[in-house]
Amino acid sequence: MFISYKVDDDIKLTYPLELNAAELARVVSESNEFLNRWVPWAKLGFTQEDALVHIQFLNEMFTKNSNFWVFINFQGSIAGGIGLNRFDLDNQATDLGYWLAENRQGHGIVTRACSAMIEYVFDDLGYNRIELRTSPDNDRSVAVANRLGFSREGVLRQAEVINNEYRDLELYSLLRHEWN
Amino acid sequence: MALVKIDDNIELRLLRPEYSDEIAAVVMDNYAELNKWLPWVNEEYTAATTLKFIKLAEIQYAEKKGLQAAVFVDNSIAGGIGFNNIDGANRTAEIGYWLSRRFTGLGIMTRCCVALVDFGLTEFGLNRIVIRCATENLKSQAIPQRLGFTEEGIQREAEKLHNKYVDLKVFSLLASERDSIDRLV
């Protein structure tokens, strides 16, 4: 069974386990207001119980083969998460998503983790298209998409509910033949 | 029983397993036209394909994740229309449709779409309704354009159509824009 995957000397991708709940709760609550702006499940006042529920949800999605999310571990502790949200076998496409703690920003962590995930999607799964949706005002996330060579395809209006408000999402994609 | 009655002759009925043979006959009768744009209309298509789809659609309907209907014109099946992937958390859904060539050019599918959009906004409380069409399928795009949908962008190589990938144009209508269909009801 998959437990962890080494991206480089600093970064590992690790399978979410229930025993990570305390650490996840601490990481999310330290960045709670920051994450709450972009991440639907990072509710304000995030507790260890919420962390456990989230981990159980990820595990359930993993076994159903519908979503595949792992933690981004930076220098030995959880710094964020990265995952694939849809396995569209008919169209050979999937959606890439990620989050990173506020105090871990600026080290290229997400970009490096994404590179590993993109390689997995194109090389191991053999898919053709990776979609990335991000809030237009999430500058850091937009920068990641651009740095990885994704193309901007449009804006999906009011496509996501965050904190009971509809938000637009910018749509980016990367095709297999554009990645090397 | 009609899910939506459009006029004395046209109505939408939820798909039932009993319809699979009639649908298959209509699909085979329109094979060349439908094969051009629908990934599921291929060499392997039979009535069993549709029966399997209908059984899946019934489960999705029960789980409020989808709704698939047949378009009836004078009590015969003329096509199909439905909501794919209803996303309850974000209150969005996508409409897909097809119509027999015997009934195209009469505005039937436009009226069916108006009815389904209205149904989705009213009965399901949707906020965002999406229609995606292959960039080269101009006939299909005419429907969201006529209904006042907004073009949001092009998803590159987003659909595998038989042996090639095609780009999809994304259109959407928001609940706040429903005036644009109300004038067509």
Boltz contact constraints between the chains, C-beta under 6 A:
constraints:
  - contact:
      token1: [A, 91]
      token2: [B, 159]
      max_distance: 6.0
  - contact:
      token1: [A, 91]
      token2: [B, 160]
      max_distance: 6.0
  - contact:
      token1: [A, 129]
      token2: [B, 157]
      max_distance: 6.0
  - contact:
      token1: [A, 153]
      token2: [B, 153]
      max_distance: 6.0
  - contact:
      token1: [A, 153]
      token2: [B, 154]
      max_distance: 6.0
  - contact:
      token1: [A, 153]
      token2: [B, 155]
      max_distance: 6.0
  - contact:
      token1: [A, 154]
      token2: [B, 152]
      max_distance: 6.0
  - contact:
      token1: [A, 154]
      token2: [B, 153]
      max_distance: 6.0
  - contact:
      token1: [A, 155]
      token2: [B, 152]
      max_distance: 6.0
  - contact:
      token1: [A, 156]
      token2: [B, 152]
      max_distance: 6.0
  - contact:
      token1: [A, 157]
      token2: [B, 172]
      max_distance: 6.0
  - contact:
      token1: [A, 158]
      token2: [B, 128]
      max_distance: 6.0
  - contact:
      token1: [A, 158]
      token2: [B, 174]
      max_distance: 6.0
  - contact:
      token1: [A, 160]
      token2: [B, 90]
      max_distance: 6.0
  - contact:
      token1: [A, 161]
      token2: [B, 90]
      max_distance: 6.0
  - contact:
      token1: [A, 171]
      token2: [B, 153]
      max_distance: 6.0
  - contact:
      token1: [A, 173]
      token2: [B, 156]
      max_distance: 6.0
  - contact:
      token1: [A, 175]
      token2: [B, 157]
      max_distance: 6.0
